Amino acid sequence: MGRDLAITILILYFQAWISDIRAGTTPSCGNHIKSSCHLIAFNSDRPVLVSSRQACVSHCSPVDLVTDLDFSPFDDFLLATGSADRTVKLWRLPAPGQALPSVPGLVLGPEPVQVEVLQFHPTADGVLVSAAGTAVKVWDVAKQQALTGRSCAGHPSPGIAIWMALCHFMPRWLSAIFCLLQSTEAHKNSKDGRLAWTGTQEHLVSTGFNQMREREVKLWDTRHFSSALTSLSLDTSPRSVLPLLDSDSGLLILAGKGESQLYCYDVAPQQPALSPVTQCILENVLRGAALVPRRALAVMGCEVLRVLQLSDTAIVPVSYHVPRKAVEFHEDLFPDTAGCVPASDPHAWWAGSNQQVGAMAWLATPKLHLPPAWPRSPEGFSSPLSSLTSPSTPSSLGPSLSSTSGRVSSCGSCSCHLPGPSSKFRHAQGTVLHRDSHITNLKGLNLTTPGESDGFCANRLRVAVPLLSSGGQVAVLELQKPGRLPDTALPTLQNGAAVMDLAWDPFDPHRLAVGGEDARIRLWRVPPEGLQEMLTTPEAVLTGHTEKIYSLRFHPLAADVLASSSYDLTIRIWDLQAGAEQLRLQGHRDQIFSLAWSPDGQHLATVCKDGYLRVYEPRGGPEPVQEGPGPEGARGARVVWVCDGHCLLVSGFDSRSERQLLLYPTEALAGGPLAVLGLDVAPSTLLPSYDPDTSLVLLTGKGDTRVFLYELLPEAPFFLECNSFTSPDPHKGFILLPKTECDVREVEFARCLRLRQTSLEPVAFRLPRVRKEFFQDDVFPDTAVSWEPVLSASAWLGGANGQPRLISLQPPGMTPGRMRNWGVVSRKQGSGRNGRPTPRDSFEGVDWWSVGK
């Protein structure tokens, strides 16, 4: 892993999180959390074992407070715990679904004082070292006896001496356990210190404090132990630093207890150097941290490291990925790693065997692997050594808490890694346009519109914004006339009832539909020159609903067709030309959160508070043709058709009020979602804005400051994460404008409007490209003429269907990129770690449009 390597950090959400836990707060020398390829164990009021596959939490029952814990490197279901009752306990853990043992299989000790540190031997099976006070003891677990012990009393820094002994627990350093070969002053301050071996047996890393109480990291060569090869001062903090070092990649994670940041460094003993790679800001305070075994990483997703952060209430996986375009096995990232078969037994190791664990080669031609079946582990410890091992070796691709996008879990097999390509839009940049294009001095906005409404609406000409006043007033603002609005009252539409939702007619830019609290839908005609005076009389009023309106949606292809949902639990489809209700849909048993027309206008989807997602064929009958399980939470939801109408995207909440996205196949709703993507915890429903040309969805909520951006796929990995847009203050609404408003010459693929407390500002989403003089036809396919109807209302109601006309967005005089003869770019290779090319050498992660001559 070279220092030139670009690394992407993904903090996994929802399905990958393990929530609703209670981490222990008692100080100890351990990391408070450990992981095998299948299980996670962490400190709590009592030790807790968590299945990383199903996120189910189960409890063991110790006798006393757990001080440290460790999994066997050769048995994913063998856990050792140290306790304040001065004993070491070994637990045989069963497969998920079976009851965990209430008593340990073995108890070693007691020691004179409580056991502080535990560690299994990295090459010999059934050998365990423990530290209690200033004494270090080596155990033969199978024989339940100590091989030998050593006291570190009198050492100038006992804590460091203990960790030094533990970290020297390698076959080559056998004598270091029993007699002090070398000694040096590691850090000037005697506060808590830690050690970790690098990929070589001559170099190690220590963390501690200097005389100024600054936290520091040092790199040592045990052959020249008088002074450190290099050192690095971090900051002044009373909290200890946990060093998590991956010997294969040379990456060092520094995690400070009680802090909310992870530092990543590249350890290069040959330089020598500790080079910063990246840092990660955590959402919660860190109580402990652990590395997931390398065998469990998602190698096809270029995941080189995964850290488990233990917070007060959750376990959060933090995944480190190297961006690569190709979906293939990258040998430069994954050298052969230590296997799962021990090199020796306790007897051979004690007799002097220095045999190392055999290397495990990754699959030469990896394919998508499903996780291996759960092994059946024997109960108890009926026989000496055989009872301590179980056939729990994972495949080389192993289980994964994440998918390629970093935040997705596939339903039905939530631990299966789903590799996929990176999105070409991953480097998208959202920018608020110049103030000259803003509309400012907005006053009296209605910021309490229902969650079913976007809060305002816009077309290519104007914006309609509800105002907080009696009579349901609506302000209509001209987008072509930006600037400061006058301090005097604006001319408005007097709706006569509180505004519940509003929508512009896509085929008539001067007609606005407004749904009221009085169960009526009013159609307003705005003059072509804009609203110059107050309007009190609508063009038409639609009556029929018996309760207030939820949502309004115009048909995407047929003129004068409008769908509305209401508190009367019906959806009514109106012929605006006739001014009458033509169809009525039923079957909902609770509040209708959202409705959406399919792209071809033949179907209508709804998501309801009763927990169901439904699809209707309005002209075929009033009952749904399909039903499926919707989001678990009942706080609100939205639905939109995506992937050319092959999928439905639903944004909602889970049972713990975490916001999530669910992707459904439109042909099989009953089977549940294809994938679930957890995002964050926030009170507002995510409002999805989907662009069918790019398959991108923008998601944000009222009161949010962040806009998420994902490319959607109908097959794994389903969600491809792109750069998000963050604003300094919360927005009150965020909507997508028609594609024709984009500045194609600037590679602007989306133009949005952001509603603030007192202003409206346009936000442009652009893709960085070097050769912008060429038309980026890979970004701008032919787009639908969404402002021209394909059918009349009578034709559609009579059963006719149609397809929209397509036009090119290519500006005059621009040459398409596909017609350009791109030159070959020369590059220097071999600058990566161990002479391998870095991603920068092979132009991984760089769009080819930007590297042509």
C-alpha positions in Angstrom: 0.0 0.0 0.0 1.9 3.1 -1.2 1.6 6.5 0.3 0.4 7.8 -3.1 -2.7 5.6 -2.7 -6.0 7.4 -2.6 -8.3 6.0 0.0 -12.0 6.6 0.4 -13.6 6.3 3.8 -17.2 5.1 4.1 -19.0 5.2 7.4 -21.6 2.5 6.9 -25.2 3.2 7.9 -28.3 1.5 9.2 -28.1 -2.2 8.2 -24.4 -2.2 8.8 -24.7 -0.5 12.1 -25.5 -2.5 15.3 -27.6 -0.2 17.3 -29.4 -0.1 20.7 -26.4 -1.4 22.7 -24.9 -0.2 25.9 -21.2 0.0 25.9 -19.3 -0.4 29.1 -17.7 2.7 30.6 -15.3 1.1 33.1 -11.7 2.0 32.2 -9.4 -0.9 31.2 -6.2 -1.6 29.2 -8.1 -3.3 26.4 -9.7 -2.0 23.3 -13.2 -2.8 24.6 -14.2 -4.6 21.3 -12.8 -7.5 19.2 -13.9 -9.1 16.0 -13.6 -12.4 14.2 -14.7 -13.1 10.7 -18.2 -14.0 12.0 -18.7 -12.4 15.4 -18.1 -9.2 17.3 -17.5 -9.1 21.1 -17.5 -5.9 23.1 -17.5 -4.7 26.7 -20.8 -3.8 28.3 -22.3 -4.1 31.8 -21.9 -7.7 30.8 -20.0 -9.0 27.7 -22.1 -9.1 24.5 -21.7 -11.2 21.4 -23.0 -9.8 18.2 -23.5 -11.7 15.0 -22.0 -9.5 12.2 -24.3 -11.3 9.7 -27.7 -10.7 11.3 -26.9 -7.9 13.7 -28.6 -9.9 16.5 -27.3 -9.1 20.0 -26.9 -11.9 22.5 -25.4 -11.9 26.0 -23.0 -14.1 27.8 -23.2 -14.2 31.6 -19.8 -13.6 33.3 -19.1 -13.7 36.9 -17.5 -10.3 37.1 -16.6 -7.2 35.1 -14.8 -8.0 31.8 -11.5 -6.2 31.4 -10.3 -7.5 28.0 -11.2 -10.1 25.4 -9.8 -11.7 22.3 -10.9 -14.2 19.5 -8.7 -17.0 18.5 -7.1 -16.4 15.1 -7.9 -20.0 14.1 -11.4 -20.3 15.5 -14.0 -17.6 14.9 -16.2 -19.0 17.7 -13.6 -19.3 20.5 -13.5 -16.2 22.8 -11.3 -15.5 25.7 -12.2 -12.9 28.4 -10.3 -11.5 31.3 -12.2 -10.5 34.4 -11.9 -8.4 37.5 -12.5 -11.7 39.4 -8.8 -12.4 38.5 -9.6 -15.3 36.1 -9.4 -16.0 32.4 -12.5 -17.6 30.8 -12.8 -19.3 27.5 -16.2 -19.4 25.8 -17.3 -21.8 23.0 -19.9 -19.8 21.0 -22.6 -21.6 19.0 -24.1 -20.7 15.6 -26.7 -17.9 15.5 -30.1 -18.9 16.6 -28.7 -21.1 19.4 -28.6 -20.1 23.0 -25.3 -18.7 24.2 -23.6 -20.5 27.1 -24.3 -19.1 30.6 -21.0 -20.5 31.9 -17.6 -20.6 30.3 -16.1 -23.8 28.9 -12.8 -23.2 30.7 -11.6 -21.1 33.6 -7.9 -20.3 34.0 -6.5 -18.9 37.2 -7.1 -17.1 39.5 -4.3 -14.6 39.4 -3.2 -12.5 42.3 -4.9 -9.4 40.8 -7.4 -8.8 38.1 -6.5 -9.8 34.5 -5.9 -6.6 32.4 -4.8 -7.9 29.0 -5.3 -11.0 26.9 -3.9 -12.1 23.5 -4.0 -15.4 21.6 -0.7 -16.6 20.0 -0.6 -15.7 16.3 0.9 -19.0 15.1 0.4 -21.7 17.8 -3.1 -23.0 18.4 -4.4 -23.0 22.0 -1.7 -20.7 23.4 -2.8 -17.6 25.3 -1.0 -14.9 27.2 -2.5 -12.9 30.0 -1.3 -9.9 32.0 -2.3 -9.3 35.6 -0.7 -6.4 37.4 3.0 -6.6 36.5 2.9 -10.3 35.8 2.7 -11.9 32.3 1.7 -15.6 32.0 1.6 -18.0 29.0 -1.2 -20.6 29.0 -1.6 -23.9 27.3 -5.4 -23.7 27.0 -5.9 -27.4 26.1 -4.1 -28.6 29.2 -5.5 -25.7 31.3 -2.1 -24.9 32.8 0.5 -22.1 32.6 3.6 -22.8 30.6 5.5 -20.1 32.4 5.3 -16.5 33.6 7.3 -13.4 34.0 7.2 -10.5 36.4 7.7 -7.0 35.0 8.0 -5.5 38.5 10.7 -2.8 38.8 10.4 -1.8 35.2 10.3 2.0 34.8 6.9 1.8 33.0 5.0 -1.4 33.9 2.2 -0.8 31.6 4.5 -0.5 28.6 6.5 -3.5 29.8 3.3 -5.6 29.8 2.3 -4.5 26.3 5.9 -5.0 25.1 5.8 -8.6 26.3 2.4 -9.2 24.7 3.5 -7.6 21.4 6.7 -9.7 21.4 4.4 -12.8 21.6 5.8 -14.3 18.3 7.7 -17.5 17.8 10.9 -15.7 17.0 10.6 -13.7 20.2 9.9 -16.6 22.5 12.6 -15.6 24.9 11.3 -12.1 25.2 8.4 -13.5 27.2 10.5 -15.0 29.8 13.6 -12.8 30.0 14.0 -9.2 29.2 16.2 -9.2 26.1 16.2 -5.4 25.6 14.8 -2.4 27.4 14.5 1.2 26.5 12.5 4.2 27.6 9.6 4.3 25.1 7.9 7.5 26.2 8.8 10.1 28.7 5.4 10.1 30.4 4.4 6.9 32.3 0.7 7.2 31.3 -0.9 4.4 29.3 1.2 3.2 26.3 0.4 0.7 23.5 2.4 -1.4 21.0 1.7 -3.0 17.7 3.9 -5.0 15.3 4.4 -4.0 11.7 4.6 -6.5 8.8 8.2 -7.3 9.7 9.4 -9.0 12.9 12.0 -6.3 13.4 9.8 -3.2 13.6 7.0 -2.1 15.9 5.0 1.0 16.7 4.3 2.5 20.1 1.9 5.1 21.3 2.2 7.1 24.5 2.8 10.5 26.0 5.8 12.8 26.1 6.9 15.1 28.9 4.6 17.8 27.6 1.7 15.4 27.9 1.4 15.4 24.1 0.3 12.1 22.6 3.0 10.6 20.3 3.7 7.7 18.0 7.1 6.1 17.5 8.5 3.6 15.1 11.1 1.2 16.5 13.7 -1.2 15.1 14.3 -3.9 17.7 17.8 -4.5 16.4 18.6 -0.9 17.3 16.6 -0.3 20.4 18.3 2.6 21.9 16.2 5.2 20.1 13.2 5.3 17.8 13.6 5.4 14.1 11.0 8.2 13.8 8.4 9.8 16.0 5.3 11.9 15.5 3.6 14.2 18.0 -0.2 14.3 17.7 -1.9 16.7 20.2 -2.4 17.3 23.9 -5.1 15.1 25.3 -5.4 13.0 28.5 -6.9 10.1 26.5 -4.9 7.1 25.3 -4.4 6.2 21.7 -5.2 2.7 20.4 -2.9 1.6 17.5 -4.6 -0.7 15.0 -2.0 -1.8 12.5 -2.7 -4.0 9.5 0.5 -5.7 8.6 -0.4 -6.6 5.0 -1.2 -3.1 3.9 1.1 -1.2 6.3 -1.8 1.0 7.3 -2.0 2.3 10.9 -5.2 3.5 12.5 -4.9 5.7 15.5 -8.1 5.8 17.6 -8.3 7.9 20.7 -10.7 6.8 23.4 -13.3 9.4 24.2 -12.7 11.2 20.9 -14.5 11.4 17.6 -11.8 11.1 15.0 -9.7 8.3 13.4 -6.3 9.0 11.9 -4.8 6.8 9.2 -1.0 6.6 8.5 1.2 4.6 6.2 4.0 2.9 8.1 7.1 2.5 6.1 10.0 1.1 8.2 12.4 1.2 5.3 12.1 5.0 4.9 11.6 5.2 7.9 8.4 7.2 8.0 4.9 7.6 9.4 3.0 9.3 6.6 -0.5 10.6 7.0 -3.0 9.1 4.6 -6.4 10.3 5.7 -8.6 11.1 8.7 -12.2 10.3 9.5 -14.6 12.4 11.6 -17.0 10.1 13.5 -20.5 11.0 14.4 -20.2 9.6 18.0 -17.6 9.5 20.7 -15.3 6.4 20.4 -15.2 4.0 23.3 -13.2 1.3 21.7 -12.0 0.1 18.3 -11.0 -3.0 16.5 -9.9 -4.2 13.0 -12.0 -6.7 11.2 -9.9 -9.7 10.1 -8.5 -9.2 6.6 -10.1 -12.4 5.4 -13.5 -10.8 5.9 -12.9 -7.7 3.8 -14.8 -7.1 0.6 -11.8 -7.5 -1.8 -13.9 -7.1 -5.0 -14.9 -3.7 -3.7 -11.3 -2.8 -3.0 -11.9 -2.6 0.7 -8.4 -2.6 2.2 -9.4 -2.0 5.9 -12.4 -2.0 8.1 -12.5 -0.5 11.6 -15.3 -1.2 14.1 -16.0 1.8 16.2 -17.6 1.1 19.6 -19.7 4.1 20.7 -22.0 4.4 23.7 -25.1 3.0 21.8 -23.8 1.5 18.5 -21.1 -0.4 16.7 -20.3 1.5 13.5 -18.2 0.0 10.7 -15.8 2.4 9.0 -14.6 1.1 5.7 -11.5 2.1 3.9 -11.7 1.7 0.1 -9.2 2.4 -2.7 -11.2 3.8 -5.7 -10.8 1.6 -8.7 -13.0 1.6 -11.8 -12.6 -2.1 -12.9 -14.6 -4.7 -11.1 -11.8 -7.2 -10.8 -9.3 -8.6 -8.3 -6.5 -6.1 -7.8 -3.4 -8.0 -6.8 -1.5 -4.9 -5.8 -3.9 -4.2 -3.0 -4.2 -7.7 -1.7 -0.9 -9.6 -1.2 -1.1 -13.1 0.2 -2.3 -13.0 3.8 -2.0 -15.3 6.8 -4.3 -18.3 6.6 -6.5 -19.9 9.2 -4.5 -23.1 9.9 -2.2 -22.9 12.9 1.5 -23.5 12.3 2.0 -25.6 15.4 0.5 -26.8 18.6 1.5 -25.7 22.1 3.8 -28.6 22.6 5.7 -28.0 19.3 5.9 -24.2 20.0 7.2 -24.8 23.5 9.8 -27.2 22.1 11.1 -24.4 20.0 9.2 -24.5 16.7 9.3 -21.2 14.9 7.1 -22.3 12.0 4.9 -19.5 10.6 1.3 -19.7 9.5 1.0 -20.5 5.9 0.0 -17.7 3.5 -3.5 -17.8 2.0 -3.6 -16.7 -1.6 -6.7 -14.7 -2.7 -8.6 -16.3 -5.6 -6.8 -15.6 -8.8 -10.1 -15.1 -10.7 -12.5 -14.0 -8.0 -16.3 -14.3 -8.5 -19.2 -13.1 -6.5 -19.3 -15.4 -3.5 -22.1 -15.9 -1.1 -21.1 -16.1 2.5 -20.1 -19.5 3.8 -22.6 -21.5 5.8 -22.5 -21.1 9.6 -20.3 -23.9 11.0 -21.6 -26.1 13.7 -19.4 -25.6 16.8 -19.3 -28.3 19.5 -20.8 -27.4 22.9 -18.5 -27.5 25.9 -14.9 -28.6 26.0 -15.1 -32.4 26.1 -11.7 -33.1 24.6 -8.4 -31.2 24.9 -7.4 -29.5 21.7 -10.1 -30.6 19.2 -12.8 -29.0 21.3 -11.1 -25.6 21.0 -11.3 -25.5 17.2 -14.2 -25.3 14.8 -14.3 -25.4 11.0 -15.1 -21.7 10.8 -12.7 -20.6 8.2 -14.3 -18.1 5.9 -13.8 -18.0 2.2 -11.2 -15.6 0.8 -14.0 -13.1 0.0 -15.5 -13.7 3.4 -18.6 -12.1 4.9 -18.9 -8.3 4.8 -20.9 -5.8 6.7 -21.1 -3.6 3.6 -21.6 -3.7 -0.1 -19.7 -1.9 -2.8 -21.4 1.4 -2.3 -20.4 1.1 1.3 -23.8 1.5 2.8 -26.0 -1.1 1.3 -27.2 -4.5 2.5 -28.9 -6.9 0.3 -32.1 -8.2 1.8 -32.2 -11.9 2.5 -28.4 -12.0 2.7 -27.3 -8.8 4.4 -23.7 -9.9 4.8 -23.1 -10.7 1.1 -20.7 -8.3 -0.6 -22.2 -7.0 -3.8 -19.4 -5.6 -6.0 -20.1 -3.1 -8.7 -18.6 -0.2 -10.6 -18.1 3.3 -9.4 -20.4 5.9 -10.6 -19.2 8.3 -13.2 -20.9 11.0 -11.2 -19.0 10.2 -7.9 -17.0 13.4 -8.2 -20.1 15.6 -8.8 -19.9 19.1 -7.3 -22.9 21.0 -6.1 -22.5 24.8 -6.2 -24.8 27.6 -5.2 -24.9 30.0 -8.2 -24.0 33.7 -8.0 -26.1 35.9 -5.8 -27.3 37.8 -8.9 -29.5 34.8 -9.7 -31.0 34.6 -6.2 -34.5 35.9 -5.2 -34.1 37.5 -1.8 -36.2 39.3 0.9 -38.8 36.6 1.0 -41.2 37.2 3.9 -43.9 35.3 5.6 -43.1 31.9 4.2 -45.3 29.0 5.4 -42.8 26.6 6.8 -45.3 24.2 8.3 -46.6 22.6 5.1 -47.5 18.9 5.6 -44.7 16.3 5.2 -46.5 14.9 2.1 -45.7 18.2 0.3 -42.4 19.5 -1.0 -43.3 22.9 0.5 -43.1 24.7 -2.8 -43.0 24.0 -6.6 -41.3 25.4 -9.7 -41.2 25.0 -13.4 -38.9 26.7 -15.9 -40.6 30.0 -15.6 -41.8 30.6 -12.0 -42.0 29.4 -8.4 -45.0 29.0 -6.3 -44.5 29.4 -2.5 -47.2 29.1 0.2 -47.3 32.0 2.7 -48.1 31.9 6.3 -51.4 33.9 6.3 -55.1 33.4 6.6 -56.9 32.3 3.5 -54.0 30.1 2.1 -52.1 32.7 0.1 -49.6 31.6 -2.5 -46.8 33.8 -3.8 -45.8 33.4 -7.5 -42.3 34.5 -8.3 -40.7 34.9 -11.7 -37.4 33.0 -12.1 -36.4 35.3 -14.9 -36.6 38.3 -12.6 -34.1 37.5 -9.7 -33.1 40.1 -7.1 -34.5 41.6 -4.0 -38.2 41.6 -3.6 -39.9 44.8 -2.5 -40.7 45.3 1.2 -44.4 45.8 0.3 -46.8 42.9 0.2 -46.5 40.7 -2.9 -49.5 40.0 -5.2 -50.7 36.5 -4.3 -53.3 33.8 -5.1 -56.0 33.8 -2.5 -56.7 30.1 -2.2 -59.4 30.4 0.4 -58.1 27.5 2.5 -54.8 26.4 4.0 -52.5 25.0 1.3 -51.7 21.3 1.6 -49.9 20.7 -1.7 -49.4 22.4 -5.0 -48.1 21.5 -8.5 -47.5 23.2 -11.8 -49.1 21.6 -14.9 -46.1 20.2 -16.9 -47.8 21.0 -20.2 -49.2 24.4 -19.3 -46.6 26.6 -17.5 -49.3 29.1 -16.5 -51.6 26.7 -14.7 -51.1 25.9 -11.0 -53.1 23.2 -9.0 -53.5 23.8 -5.3 -54.9 21.3 -2.9 -56.6 22.7 0.2 -57.5 21.8 3.7 -61.1 22.1 2.7 -60.9 19.0 0.4 -61.0 21.1 -2.8 -58.5 21.4 -5.6 -58.3 24.8 -7.2 -56.8 25.5 -10.6 -55.2 28.9 -11.0 -54.3 30.6 -14.2 -51.2 32.9 -13.9 -50.9 35.6 -16.6 -48.0 35.1 -19.0 -46.4 38.3 -17.8 -46.5 37.1 -14.2 -48.7 37.8 -11.2 -49.3 41.6 -11.2 -52.2 41.7 -8.8 -54.0 39.6 -6.2 -56.1 36.8 -7.7 -59.1 35.6 -5.8 -61.0 33.5 -8.3 -59.6 30.2 -9.6 -60.0 29.0 -13.1 -61.8 25.9 -11.8 -62.5 24.1 -8.6 -62.6 20.3 -8.3 -64.8 18.8 -5.6 -65.3 15.2 -4.6 -62.9 14.4 -1.8 -64.5 14.4 1.6 -61.3 15.2 3.6 -58.3 17.5 3.1 -55.9 16.8 0.3 -52.6 15.0 0.7 -50.8 15.2 -2.6 -51.3 16.3 -6.3 -49.5 14.6 -9.2 -50.0 15.5 -12.9 -49.8 12.7 -15.5 -46.4 12.6 -17.2 -47.7 12.1 -20.7 -51.4 12.9 -20.9 -52.7 16.5 -20.8 -55.3 17.5 -18.3 -55.0 14.4 -16.1 -54.4 15.0 -12.4 -54.2 12.5 -9.5 -54.9 13.5 -6.0 -54.8 11.7 -2.6 -56.8 12.7 0.5 -57.5 11.9 4.1 -60.6 10.1 2.9 -58.1 7.3 1.9 -58.9 7.5 -1.8 -57.0 8.5 -4.8 -59.1 10.3 -7.5 -58.1 10.9 -11.1 -59.5 14.0 -12.7 -60.1 15.1 -16.3 -59.3 18.8 -16.0 -60.8 19.5 -19.4 -64.1 18.2 -18.2 -63.6 19.4 -14.6 -64.7 16.1 -13.2 -63.5 12.9 -11.4 -63.1 10.0 -13.8 -61.5 7.2 -11.7 -61.3 6.4 -8.0 -58.7 4.1 -6.4 -59.1 2.5 -3.0 -57.6 -0.2 -0.8 -55.7 2.0 1.6 -56.3 1.5 5.3 -54.4 4.5 6.7 -52.8 7.8 5.6 -51.4 7.9 2.1 -47.9 9.3 2.4 -47.1 9.6 -1.3 -48.1 8.7 -4.8 -46.2 8.6 -8.1 -47.0 8.0 -11.8 -44.9 5.5 -13.7 -42.8 6.9 -16.6 -45.2 5.5 -19.2 -48.2 6.8 -17.3 -49.9 3.4 -17.1 -49.5 2.7 -13.4 -49.6 4.6 -10.1 -47.6 3.7 -7.0 -48.5 4.6 -3.4 -46.8 4.2 -0.1 -49.1 4.2 3.0 -48.9 4.5 6.7 -50.4 1.0 7.0 -47.0 -0.3 6.1 -47.7 -1.3 2.4 -46.4 -0.2 -0.9 -49.1 -0.6 -3.7 -49.2 -0.4 -7.5 -52.4 0.4 -9.3 -53.4 0.2 -12.9 -56.0 3.0 -12.8 -57.8 2.2 -16.0 -58.0 -1.5 -15.0 -59.8 -1.2 -11.7 -60.0 0.5 -8.3 -58.0 -2.2 -6.4 -54.2 -2.4 -6.4 -52.6 -5.0 -8.8 -49.6 -5.4 -6.4 -48.8 -5.0 -2.8 -45.6 -5.3 -0.8 -44.1 -4.4 2.6 -43.1 -0.8 2.9 -40.9 1.0 5.5 -41.4 -0.1 9.0 -41.6 3.4 10.4 -44.8 5.3 10.4 -43.4 8.9 10.4 -43.6 9.5 6.6 -42.4 8.1 3.3 -42.0 9.0 -0.4 -42.1 6.9 -3.5 -40.7 7.5 -7.0 -40.3 5.3 -10.1 -36.6 4.7 -11.1 -34.5 2.7 -13.5 -36.8 3.2 -16.6 -39.8 2.1 -14.6 -38.3 -1.2 -13.6 -37.9 -0.3 -9.9 -39.6 1.8 -7.2 -37.5 3.8 -4.8 -39.1 4.5 -1.4 -37.6 6.8 1.2 -38.9 6.3 4.8 -37.9 5.3 8.3 -37.2 2.1 10.0 -38.5 1.0 13.4 -35.7 3.0 15.2 -36.6 6.2 13.2 -33.5 6.0 11.1 -33.9 7.3 7.6 -33.6 4.7 4.9 -34.0 4.0 1.2 -35.7 0.8 -0.2 -35.4 -0.3 -3.8 -38.2 -2.6 -5.1 -38.7 -4.5 -8.3 -41.9 -3.3 -9.8 -42.9 -6.8 -11.0 -42.6 -8.4 -7.6 -43.4 -6.1 -4.7 -44.6 -8.9 -2.5 -41.0 -10.3 -2.2 -39.8 -7.1 -0.4 -37.0 -4.7 -1.4 -34.0 -5.7 -3.5 -31.8 -3.6 -1.2 -32.0 -1.3 1.8 -29.8 1.7 2.3 -29.6 3.3 5.7 -28.5 7.0 5.8 -28.9 8.8 9.1 -31.2 9.8 11.9 -33.2 13.0 11.3 -36.9 14.0 11.9 -37.8 15.0 8.3 -38.7 12.6 5.5 -36.2 12.4 2.6 -37.6 14.0 -0.5 -36.3 12.2 -3.6 -35.8 14.1 -6.9 -35.0 11.6 -9.7 -33.3 12.4 -13.0 -34.2 9.6 -15.5 -31.4 10.7 -17.9 -28.6 10.0 -15.5 -30.3 7.5 -13.1 -29.3 9.9 -10.3 -31.5 10.6 -7.2 -31.0 13.7 -5.0 -32.3 13.3 -1.5 -32.8 15.8 1.3 -35.3 16.7 3.9 -36.9 19.9 5.1 -34.6 21.4 7.7 -31.5 19.4 6.4 -28.2 20.9 5.4 -27.1 17.9 3.3 -28.2 16.7 -0.1 -27.4 13.0 -0.8 -26.6 11.9 -4.3 -26.8 8.3 -5.6 -26.8 6.6 -8.9 -29.3 3.8 -9.0 -29.0 0.5 -10.6 -31.6 -2.3 -11.1 -29.1 -4.9 -10.1 -26.3 -5.2 -7.5 -24.9 -3.1 -6.0 -28.1 -1.0 -6.6 -26.7 2.2 -5.0 -23.6 4.0 -6.1 -22.7 6.9 -3.8 -21.6 10.2 -5.2 -20.4 13.4 -3.6 -23.1 15.1 -1.5 -23.9 18.8 -1.3 -23.7 20.5 2.1 -25.1 24.0 2.8 -24.1 26.2 5.8 -27.7 26.6 6.9 -30.9 24.4 6.8 -33.1 24.6 3.7 -36.9 24.7 3.8 -37.3 22.9 0.5 -35.2 21.5 -2.3 -36.6 20.7 -5.8 -35.2 19.7 -9.2 -35.8 21.9 -12.2 -36.4 20.7 -15.8 -33.4 19.4 -17.6 -33.5 22.2 -20.1 -32.4 24.6 -17.4 -29.0 23.0 -17.1 -25.8 24.7 -18.5 -24.6 21.8 -20.7 -21.4 23.6 -21.7 -20.4 23.6 -18.0 -21.2 19.8 -17.7 -24.2 20.7 -15.5 -26.4 17.7 -15.2 -28.9 19.0 -12.6 -30.2 22.4 -11.6 -32.1 22.7 -8.4 -33.8 25.4 -6.3 -33.1 25.7 -2.6 -35.7 27.5 -0.5 -34.2 29.2 2.6 -35.9 31.2 5.3 -35.8 34.5 3.3 -34.5 33.6 -0.1 -34.5 31.2 -3.1 -31.2 30.2 -4.6 -30.3 28.0 -7.6 -27.9 25.1 -7.0 -26.0 23.6 -10.0 -24.6 20.1 -9.9 -21.7 19.7 -12.3 -19.2 17.0 -13.2 -15.5 18.0 -13.3 -14.2 17.5 -16.9 -11.0 19.0 -18.3 -12.1 19.1 -22.0 -15.4 20.9 -21.6 -15.2 22.3 -25.1 -16.6 18.9 -26.2 -20.2 17.8 -25.7 -20.1 15.2 -22.9 -22.5 12.8 -24.6 -21.9 10.2 -21.9 -23.5 12.6 -19.4 -26.2 14.0 -21.6 -28.2 11.3 -23.5 -31.3 12.4 -25.5 -33.9 13.7 -23.1 -37.6 13.5 -23.1 -39.7 16.5 -24.2 -41.5 16.7 -20.9 -43.3 19.9 -21.8 -45.3 18.5 -24.7 -48.2 16.1 -24.0 -48.3 12.8 -25.9 -52.0 12.1 -25.3 -55.1 13.9 -24.5 -57.1 13.1 -21.4 -59.9 11.4 -23.3 -57.4 9.3 -25.3 -55.6 8.1 -22.2 -58.8 7.4 -20.3 -59.9 5.5 -23.4 -56.9 3.1 -23.1 -54.3 4.7 -25.4 -50.6 4.8 -24.5 -47.7 6.6 -25.9 -44.0 7.5 -25.6 -42.5 10.9 -25.3 -40.4 12.5 -28.0 -36.7 12.7 -27.4 -34.3 15.6 -28.2 -30.6 16.1 -28.0 -29.1 18.5 -25.5 -26.0 19.1 -27.7 -25.5 22.9 -28.1 -24.8 24.1 -31.6 -21.1 24.0 -32.5 -20.0 21.5 -29.9 -18.4 18.2 -31.0 -19.6 15.0 -29.2 -16.9 13.4 -27.1 -17.4 10.0 -28.7 -16.2 11.5 -32.0 -12.9 12.8 -30.5 -9.8 10.7 -31.2 -8.4 10.6 -27.7 -4.6 10.3 -27.5 -2.7 7.8 -25.4 -1.3 9.3 -22.2 2.2 8.1 -21.2 2.7 7.5 -17.5 5.4 6.3 -15.2 4.6 3.1 -13.4 6.0 1.2 -10.4 5.9 4.0 -7.9 3.6 2.1 -5.5 4.5 -0.1 -2.5 6.8 -2.9 -3.4 7.1 -1.6 -7.0 3.5 -2.1 -7.9 1.6 0.6 -9.8 -0.6 2.9 -7.8 -4.1 3.9 -8.9 -2.7 7.2 -10.0 -0.3 5.4 -12.3 -3.1 3.5 -14.0 -5.5 6.4 -14.0 -7.9 4.5 -11.8 -10.8 6.7 -10.8 -10.2 9.3 -13.5 -12.8 9.9 -16.2 -11.3 9.3 -19.6 -12.8 12.4 -21.0 -10.5 14.4 -18.8 -7.2 12.8 -19.9 -7.3 13.1 -23.7 -4.9 15.2 -25.6 
